[in-house]
Amino acid sequence: MKTYFRLLTFARPIEKYAFPYAFFSITGVIFNTLNLALLVPLLQVLFYPANPKTIIRILPSFRFSFGYFHDLFVYNSYLFTQSYGKLGALEFVCLVIICSVFISNLCRYLSQRIMENLKIHTLQNLRQTVFNNVMNLHLGYFSNERKGDVLSKITSDVQVVQFTITSTLQVVFKDPLQLAAYLGYLFYVSSRLTLLSLLVVPVSGLIIAAIVKRLRHQASDAQKSYGIMMSLIEEALSGIKIIKSFNALEFVKNRFAAENSRFAQINRSMARRQQLASPISEFLGVGTVVMIVLYGGYLILEHKTSMTADLFIAYIAIYSQVINPIKSISGSFSNIHQGLAAGDRVLGLIDFKPEVVDTKNSYYLSEFNTEIEFRNVSFGYGDKNVLDNVSFFVAKGTTVALVGPSGAGKSTISDLLCRFYDVNSGSILVDGHDLRAVQVESLRALMGMVNQESILFNDTIYNNIVFGRADITEEAVIAAAKIANAHEFIMATDNGYQSSIGDRGVKLSGGQKQRLSIARAVLINPPILILDEATSALDTESEKLVQGALNNLLKNRTSLVIAHRLSTIQQADKIIVLDSGRIIETGTHSELMLLNGLYHKLISMQMFQEM
């Protein structure tokens, strides 16, 4: 129940839907029951005067009961019979039945429409909440979770939750109300027969409960399996070139087939359980109807009851309809278990708290004035230590380069500066403010970043450079593209800046994608630039052109440059050499070359490789 009430909070304001739904449901239930109850006066009109004792000649006194409305209708039928004859009374009864059926179906349509609006409203709120929370999570979460499983929770699991919302409201309100209305009329007609017929309800309930007992656990397994399949699909589509080049098609197909088979087996098992509930309840219900026909017929034929034939026929007709709400309730329990299992997964994603959050009285960093300081910073991913007691300064207007072998911790430093992660110990300060006390959004507004991997979106070249900013002119975009040496190749495309680059920029070369990323960073003109292997994907000619533009851009600007090609950072004001998470050398290019240490070794190795 806790899961259900949590999910229901996303339906707010629920009273906007609940009260109209309740009104139309109650009205629909009343008229739906009346449709069948009208069989009695209809039969009485057709068979009158064969059964004169059923005639009511005096207006009945008001009382809130089935009996009053029944007697009132029979009385009006009698009046019509007296005034217009038997045919006139038949026309009156048929007209009332038509009106009752129309109102019943109109109310059912309106209640279903309101329920659909409630479902859509709830799913919209839930999906938006899940997506917003996922976007706020720290990067470490995505390193530990399958991307496909996250996608499954946002899409498939959220969609399944709709069954919990709609089915539960039906189980709690509409179907029990309809069942109560039917049973109320049945008790009015014959309490003895109704009590006998109710013996089937606990039997049916116990059988159905046993059938759906494991559904929630199976539904959870099914959603997890679906998430794994989504991950396999995403990985296969992203790495299709590698898969084909390594002749690994059969391996990938077989891996997906195994998980697909497991998912299908779980669904088959769930379907068997779901499909058993409805026919069992229907079989027991029909069996009870047959028992009622035998017993009731016996009582009438042997004159052991005051029930008339017309009442008995109406009783059987209404009892046959009792099966429908019972079937609906039993089927709803299956959907509820599936929805609750999916709801647990979705709420788990919503409840996952990001590790990087603004403190209550966080400082808004509006500008950068003096320096960046790393003070005794240590950091690790889980049990793996990446940085160990790292300390250095980056003064405003200077360029500091980070070099070292792979895994030395260079990219981790840039991630910590952008506060994608918080340090384990020590502190990072900007103008003397600890980043953990600074508003994340204000900090990142001061920074522009170009990653080693070009991250582009399936949109136009223009929109990828602008990237959501509404205050940018076309002239500024073109100027940024020229600085990044991208303008010429952009104009060579079919539609220039309005050309679509495809998924992840698949229509562009690696160098072209990197130049667009540089243009995007140039456009926002940040006071702090972070270049993480910014020229690594460029060919030699493009690298020289872009490096020249970057050198001009870096003048009088604070920048942190991570470089694999050491020739690109020789003009840096300070070069920091890292190895195994520690700073082992610091100085200018000339100073480090004189030390004849790791930096000298790395330079010598690159010079040898380029020969």
N, C-alpha and C positions, 0 to 999 in steps of 0.2 A: 504493500500500500504506500510505503514511503516513496518508492520510485514513481508511482502513479501521481501522487500529489505534487511531486517535484515537476513532473512533466506538465501537469495541469496549470502550473504557474505561468507557463508560456502562452496560455490562452487568454491572459488578461487583456482587456477587461471582459471576463467571462460572462458577467451579467448581461452584457450587450447581446449575447447569443442564448444564454441559458433561459431567460424568462420567456422570450418569444418561442423558443423550442418547446418549453414546458407547456405553454398555452396551446400551441398547435397540436402537440402530441396528445394532450388530454382531450381536446376537442375531437381529434381524429379517432382516438380510442372509443369515445362515447358513440360516435356515429358509425364506426366500424362494427361495434357490438349491436347497435340498433338495426343495421342492415339485415342481420340474421334473425334478430328478435321479431322483425316485421313479418317473418314467415308465418307466425301464428295467426295474426289477423287476416293475412292473405288467404290462408287455408280455411279460416272460419268463414270468410266471405264466399269462397268458392263452394263450401259444403253446407252453408246455411240454407234451409232451416233444419238440416239433418241433425244438428247439434245445438238446439235452442238454448240450452242451459249456459252456453258460453256468452250469450248476448248480455250486454250491460246497457240498460235503458235510462239510468239516472246518472247525471254528472258526478263523477267520484270526487270526494274531498281531497284537498292537496296533502300530500305527504311525500317526503323525499325518499323514494324507493323505486325499484324496478316495477313493482306492482301498480303504483300510481300511474306511471307513464304508459304502462301496458293497458290499464283499464281506460285511461283517457283516449288512447288510440282506438280501442275497441268501441268505446262509446261514440266517437265521431264516425266510425265505420257504420255503426247502427243508424246514425242520423242520415248519413248519405244513402244508406239502403232505403230508408223510409221516404226520403225526398226524391231520389233519382233512380231508385231501383237497384237491383243487384249489380248491373253493369256499371252504374255510376259509382257505387261503393268500390268496385274493382278498380275503376279508373283512379279514384282517390288514393287507394292503397298503393297502386303502381307509381303514381306521381310522388307520393311521400318517399317511396323506396328510391326512386331516381334522385330526388333531392338529397336524401341521406347519403347515397353512394357518391354523389358529386362533392358534397361537403367533406366526406371522409377522405376522398382521394385528393382534394385540394389541400386539406390540412396535412396529409402525408407528404405531398410534394413540397409544401412550404417548410415543414419540419426537416425534411431531407436537405433542402436548399440551405437552411440555416446551419445544419450540421456540417455540410460541405464547406460553407464559409468559415465555420469555426475550425475545421480541420486545416484548411489552407492558411488561415491566420496563425494557427499554432505552429505549423510546420515552418512558415516563413520566419517567425520569431526564433524558433529553435535552431533552424539552419543558420540564421544570421549570428546568433549567439555563439554557436559552435565555431563558425568561421572566424569571427572576431577574436575568440579566445586562442584559436590556433595561430593566428597572425601575431598575437602578443607573446607566444611562448618563446623561450630562449632557444638559441641554435642547438644547444646540446640535446634537446628533446628530439629533434629531427635526426640526430646522429644515432639515436638509440631505437627509434621506431621505424617500422616499414612505412614508406610513403603510401603504398597501396592500402594499408590498413587504415591510415588516417583518412584517405579519400573515401574508403568504404564507410567509415563512421559519419562523414559529412554528407554523403549521398544516400547510400543504401539503408543504413541504420536509421537515419532521420526519416526516410520514407516509410519504413516499417512501423515507426512509432505511431503513425496515423491510426493504425488498427487499435492501439491502446486507447486513444482518445475517443474515437467514434464507437467502438465496440463496448467500452466500459459504460458510456452514457446510455447506450441502449440496454445493456444488462441491468444497470442500476435504475433506469427510469422507464423507458418506453415499453419494452417487452414485459417486464413484471406488471406494469400498469394494465397492459392489454390482457395479460393472463388473469389478473385479479378481476377485471371487468367480466371476462368470460365466466370465471368461476362463480362470481357473484350472481350472475343470471342463472347459472346451472343450479346453484343452491336454492334460488328462488323457485325454480321449477320442481326440483326433486332433491332434497338433501340426502336421502338414502342412496340414490344412484351416484350422486357426486362423491360422497364419502367413500363408496366402493371404488369409484374410478381413481381416486387420489392415491390408492395403494401403489400405483405404478410410478408415482413421482419420486419417492425416495429410492426405489430400485433403480430407476433410470439415472438419478443423480449420482449414485454410488458407482455405477458402471462407467458413466462419462468421466467422473473424477479420476477413476483408475486409468482411463485411456489417456487423458491429457496431463497426467502427473509429471511425466518426463519431458513435456514439450518445451518448457522454458530452458532447461539445460541443453536440449538438442538445438533450440533456436540460437542460443549463444554460440554453440559449436559451429553452426551454419554460418553465422555472421563472421566469425573468426576465419573460417575457411574461405569465405568470399573475399575478405581483406587480403589474405595471402594470394589469391588468384589475381586481385587487382594489382598487387605488387609485382607479380610475375609478368603481367601484361605490360605494366609501365616500364619495367626493366627491359623486356624484350623489344618494345618499340623504341626505347632510347638507345639500345645497343644493337640494333638490327644489322648495322654495318659490320660490327665485330663478330656477331653470330654467324653471319654468312661467310665472312672471310676466314674464320676458323672451322668452317664446316661443322658447326655445332647445332644445326637446325634440329636434328633428331633428338639431341640431348634436351634442348629447350622445349620441344614439343612433348617429349615424354614427361618432363618435370611438370609441365602444365597439365597434361592428361591425368597424371596421378592425383593432383590436387582437385582437378575438375571431377574425377571419379569419386573422390571422398565427399566433395560437396553434394554431388548428385545422390550418393547413398544416404547422407543425412537427411536430404530433402524427401527422398522416398520414404524413409522411416517416419518423418514428420507427417507426410501426406497420408500415410496409412492410418495414423492415429487420428488426424483431423477428420478424415473421411468416414471413420467408424462412428464418430459421435452422432452425426445427424441421422444416418439410417437406423441406428439402434434406438434412438429416441422415437423415430417415426414408427418403427416396427412395434415397439411397446405401446405407443399411442393407438395405432390401428387395432392392435390386439385388444386393447381396453374397449375401443368402440364396439368391436364384435361382441365382447363380453356384455357390454351395456345393452346392445340390441337384443341379445338372447334373454338377459335377465329382465329388461324392461318390457320386452314383448311378452314374456311369460306373465308378468304382473298384470298387463293390460288384458291379455287373452283370458286369464283366469279371474279377471275382475277383482284383483287384490290391491288396486290402487285407484285413486281418483283422477290420475293423469289421463288427459284425453289424447287421442291420436295426433291431433295437430301440435299439441305441446311436446309430445314425444318426438315427432319428426324434427321440430325446431331444436329440441334438446340435442339430438344426434348431430344435426347440422352445426350447432355451436361447438359441441365437444370436439368434432373433427377439426375445428379451427384452433383448438387449444394446442394442437401439435405444433403449429407454426411458431408461436413465441417460444415454446420449449426448445424447438430445433434451433431457433435464432440464438437463444441464450447459450445452448451447448456449443454452437459454432463460434460464438463470440469469445467463450473461454479459451478456445484454441488461439484465436487472434490476439487476445490479451496477453497470453504467455509469450508469444512471439514478440509483441510490442514491448513488453517489459524487459525481455532479454536484450533487445536492441536499445531500449531506453537506458539500461544500466551501462552499456558501452558508451553511448552518447554523453550521458551525465558524467561518466568517468573522464571523458575528454574535456568537458566543461569545467570539472572540478580540479583538473590538473593546473596547478598554479605556476606561473612563470617565475623563474629564479631572479630575473633582472626586472625590478620594479622601482618606481619612484617612491621615495620616502614621503612621509606625511608633510614635512616642511622642506621639501626639496627646493634647491636654488635654481632660478632661471638664468642660464648663462647666455646673455644677449650678445656678447662679443668676446674676441680673443685678443689679449693685450700684451702678455709678457712671455710665458713659457709653459711647456708641458714637462712634467717630471714623473718618471717611474722611480718609486722609492721602495727598494727591497721587495720587489714583486715576485711572488711564487704562484704557480698555477699548474693544475693538472686536470686531465680528463679522466674522471674516475680514479683508479689507482695509478694511472700513468702520469708521472711528473714531467711536465713540458718545460716550465721555466723555473729556475732556482735562484732566488735572491738577486733579481735583475734591477739595476739602478742606472739611470742616465737622464740627461736633460735634452730638451729640444727648444732652443730659444726662438722667439718670434723672428720670422724672416730668414731662417736658416734651413738648410736641407740636410737631413740626417739619413744616411743609408744603412740598411741592415743587410749583412751578407753572412754566408755560412752554408754548410752542407744541408741537404734535405733533412728535415726533422729537427733542425736546430732550435726552432721556436719563433722564426721570423714572422710568419703569418699570424701566429697566436698573439704576438704583440699588437699587430694592427687590429685584430678582433677585440682585444681587451680595451684598446684606445677608443674604439667605437662603442664600447660597452655591449657587445654581443654576449659577453660573459662578464662575471665579476671575479676579481682576483680572490685566490684562496687566502693569501696573506700579503701584507704590505699595502701599498696604495698607489693610485695614479692620480695626479693632480693637474688641473688646467687652471692657470692663474691662481694657484693656491687652493682651489676648491677640489675636494675629493670627489671623483666621478660618482661614487655611490650616493652622494648628497646632491647631485645635479640632476635636473629633469632630463631624461633621456632624449626627448624630442628636441630640446634646445641644444643639447650637445651635438647631436647628429646634424642639426641645421648648419653648424659651423664647418662641416666636413664634406669633402668630395672624395669619392673612392673609385678607383679602377682596379678590378680584381684580375687575378691570373686567368680565371675562366670568364669569358664574355657572357654576361647574363642579359639576353635580349628577349623581347616578347613578340608574340604573333600579331604584329601590327605594322603600321607604316614606318618608314625610316624617320619621318618627321616626329611622329608620336613617341618613338623610342628615344630620340634625343631630348625632346621636351619632357617626357615622362610625367604627365599629369599636371604640370604647372600651367596655370592659365594666364600668367602675367608675362609671357615670353613673346617677343615679336619674331616674325619670320627672318628679319635681317639678323637678329641675334643668333638664331639657329644656324643660318648660313655662315656667319662669322665663326662660330664655334666649330663647325664642320671643316672650315678652311684651316683653322689652327691645328686640328687633328688630322690634316691631310686626307679628309674624307670627301670633300666637295666634288672632286673630279669623278670619282667612281660613282657617287650618288647621281650626278647628272647624266652618267652613261646608262643608268637603268631606264626601264620603259617609261615610268611615271615620275622620275626624279625623286623628290623628297616624299611623294605620296605613294611610292612603291611599297608593296607588302614584302616583308622579309621572310615569311613563313614561320613555322614552329621553331623556336629557339634560333632564329636567323639562319635556317637551313639553306636559304637561297644565296647566302653570302659566303665568302671565303673566311678563313680564320683571321687573316689580317684585317679584312674589311669589318668584321664584327668587332675586333678590338679597337679599331679607330672610331667606330660609333660609340663605344663605351667611353673612350677618352673625350669625345665631343660632348657627351652627356655630362661628364664631370666638369669640363671647361665651361659649359653654359651657366651653371649655377654660381660660378666665380666664388668658391668658398675660401675662407681665410686659411684653412688647413687642408692640405691635399695628402691623400694616402694612395700611393701607387704600389700595388702588389703584383710584381712581375708584369707591369703594364705593357711592356713591349715584347713580351716573350713569344707572342703568336704572330709577329710581323716578319715579313721577309727582310733581307738586308737593306734593300733600297727604301722600303717603307719605314723601316726602323730608323734610318738616318734622318728622314724627313720628319717623322713624328718626334724623334728625340730632340731635334732642333727646336720644334715648336714647344715641346715640354720644357726645354731649358729656358726659353723665353718666358713661359708661363710660370716657372718656378722662381723667377727673380723676385726678390722682395716678398716672398710668400713662404709660409711655414709648411714644410713637407717632410713626410716620412716615406722613404723609397725602399722597397724590397726588390732586390735585383738578383737575377741569376746570371745575366750577362754583365760582368763586372766593368766592362768598358763604358757602360752607360752611367756609372755613378762616380767616376773618377774626379768629377768637379764638385762633389758634395762637400759641404762645410765640415762634416764629421762622418766617419764610417765606423760602425760598430760591428765587430765580428763575433758571431755567436757559434757555440758548439755545445751540443747536448744540454741546451737550456741555460747556459752560462755565458756571460760576456768575458771573452778572453783577450780581446785586443780592441783598442779605441784610438782613433787618430785620423789624420787626412790620408789621402792616397800615398803621398810621398813619405809620410812618417811611418805608415804601416809597411811599405816596401822595405824601408831600412831595418825594420824589426826582423825581417826574414822569418816570419812566423806563418800561421795558417793562411792569412790573407795573401802573402807572397806566394805560398804554395798554390792557392786557388787561381791566382792570376797566371802563374806559370803553366798550370794545367790547361787553362782556357786558351792561352796563346799557342800551346802545342797542338790542341785540337783544331784550331782555326788555320793552322799551317797546311 
